[in-house]
Amino acid sequence: MPGGRTVNRETIDVGPHGVKVKLDESVGAGSRVRLRFQPPDRKPLDVESIVWRNDSDGPVFVFVNMPDEDFERLKSLVDEYRGS
C-alpha cells in the first residue's frame, strides 16, 4: 500500500497481468504499489503494480516489470485453476 503500510487482504480475481483485491478503501489511480501474495503453490510472489482503477469492491492492480519467471509461474497457476 502507498505510504509503506502493510495490509492483508483477500484477492477477488487474479490473472497473469494483474489482480483485484477486496479492500474497503480506494487507492489513488496510478499509484505504484508493491504487492505480495501467496498463490496455492505456497511460494510468495512480490510484484510491483500500478492501480488501474477502483471498483466498488476494491482496486484493480496491473503488474509492471514482472520477471518472466514470475509471469510464467503465475500464468501456469491461473491456467491450472481455470482449467485451461
LINHU-V386433 format. One record per helix or strand of 2 or more residues. SS is the DSSP state (@ for helix, = for strand). FROM is the first residue (numbers start at 1). LEN is the number of residues. If there is no record, write none. Layout:
BEGIN
ss->SS from->FROM len->LEN
ss->SS from->FROM len->LEN
END
This chain:
BEGIN
ss->@ from->2 len->3
ss->= from->11 len->5
ss->= from->18 len->4
ss->= from->32 len->7
ss->= from->44 len->12
ss->= from->58 len->7
ss->@ from->68 len->15
END
